[in-house]
């Protein structure tokens, strides 16, 4: 009888643990630990092709890689290479699904929806994000800075731009809550 109660208790604990961890849809991403966004469709942006050296800084650790992004024919393609040109991965987002090919098998890949979200937040107009971010988050564009703030006016994400002719080019993305920074250097 005691074993029956023990098994029942363990089963209830396992089921409740599963219930507390929501499964993200393939195109959802974490803006904070609790706030979840949905990637907008690539078709919401004009055709674009960029090449950038991206340096990530998380908890004192840095990693650099080359990123080539293309938005064309309602598809966003992101190719990552090591600084010496070795392919790391290729990700394709068609508005419904994200597919990734990994070229170096023993290197752990980052969370693709979150990588795409950062890049798309930096490149897409604020209008493209309407209905894709939690209702408590607002995008504020002022000069060469884009800020995502919550309902308490606390900054979640800051994107810094440089002016290149008539175009604003993202140069840094900093997530205040998740404590990471992406530095982008356009190499075109």
N, C-alpha and C positions, 0 to 999 in steps of 0.2 A: 504494500500500500504506500509506503514511504517513497519507493522508487517511482511509482506512478505520479505522485505529487512533484517529485523532483524533475521528471521528464516534462510534465505539464508546465512547471515553472520555467524551465529552460526554453521550451518552445515559445511560451508567451514573451519572454525576454528577447528572443531572436526575432520574432515577428514585430515586436514594438520597435526594435532597433532598425529594422528595415523600413518601417513606416515613417520614421523620423528623418530619413535621408532621401529627399526627393531626387529622382532620376532626371537628369537634364535631357532635353530633346537634342538631337544632333546639331542643331543650329543655335542652341542657347549657350550663354556664357555668364560667368560670374563677374559682376561689376564690383561687388564687395562679397563678403562671406555669405550674406543673406539676400542681396539684390541680384536678380537674374534678368538679363536682357536677351533679345532675340536679334540675330543678324538680319539687316535689311537685304533685299534682293540686289544682286550686282547690277541689274538693269536700271536701278535708280541713280546710276552715275554715268556720265559721259565716258566714252572710251579713254583709257589712260594707260600709260606704260612708264614705270619708274624703275630705277636701279638705285639701291641704297645700301650703305654699310650700316648695319644695325648693331649696336652694342647694348647688351642687357646688363643691368646691374641689380642684383637681388641679394640682400643681406651681405654686402661686401664682396660678392663673387661677380666677376665680369665674364661675359662670353660675347664674341663678335662673329657675325656672319654676314654674307652678302645676301641681299634679297632682291629678286626681280619680280615685280608685280605687274600683271596685265589685266585690265578690265576691258573685255571685248565680247560681243555677241552674247550678252546676258550671262557671262561667266567671268569669275575672278580666278586667276591663276597666280599662285605664289610659289616661286622656286627659291630655295635656300641653298647656298653654297658656302663652303669654308672660305676663309680669306685667300687661300691659294687656288680656289676654283673647283674644288671637289664637291660634287652634288651631295647634299644631305637629305633633302626631301622635296617633293613637289606636291602641292595641295591645290585642288580644284573645287570651287564652290559655285554651284549653279542656281542658288536660291532655295533649293530644297534639301540638298545633301552636300556633305563635305567628303571628298575622297582624297586619300593621302598615299603616295608612294614613297617608301623609305629606301634610300640608296645605301646608307651605312647601317648595317643591321644591329650593331651593338650600342648605338647612341640613343638614349631615351629622347623621345620627341616631346616638345611642349604641347600644351592643350591647344589644339588647332582653332576651335571657336574663339578662344580668348586672344590668340595671336591675330586672327582675322578681325576681331572686334576692335582691337587697338589700332590696327592699320586703317580700317574703315572709319573709325571715329575721327582719325586724323585727316582723312582724304574726302569724306562725304560731307555734303551740306547738312546743316542741322535739320532741314525739312525731311531728308531721307530717313532720319532716325525717329520721326514722329510715329508713335504707336509701337516702337520697338524697344524702348527703354521703360523701366518702371515709372509709373505715374508720378512718383515722388522725386524724380530726377529731372533737372532742367539743364539744357545746354546754353551757355552764355558765351557769345563771341564778342570780343572787344579788342580791336586792333590786331596784334599778332599773337593773341592768346585765346584759346578756347578752354572753358572750364565747365566741368559737370559738377553741379551742386545738388545736395539733397534738400528736403523740405525745411531743414534747419539752417540753410545757407552754408553748410559745411562742404568744403571742397572734397570731391571724390577723386577726380582726375583732372590734370592740367596738361594741355598740349600747347607747346610753344612753336611758333612759325618764324621763318625768315622770308622776307620779300624778295622774290626773284622776278624782276620785270613786273608784269601784271598779275603774277601768280604767287599765292602763299604756299610755301613748302614746309611741311612739318620737320622740326629738328629735334624735338624732345617730347616724350610722353611720360608723365609721372603719375602713378596711382598712389594717392596719399594713404588709402586704407589698406591695400594689399602690399604696400611698401616696395614697389619696384620702379625702375626707371629704364626707358628705352631711349637711346640717343641715336638719331638718324642722320646720316650724312649722304646727301644726294651725290651720286657719282656719274651723272649723265653729262 
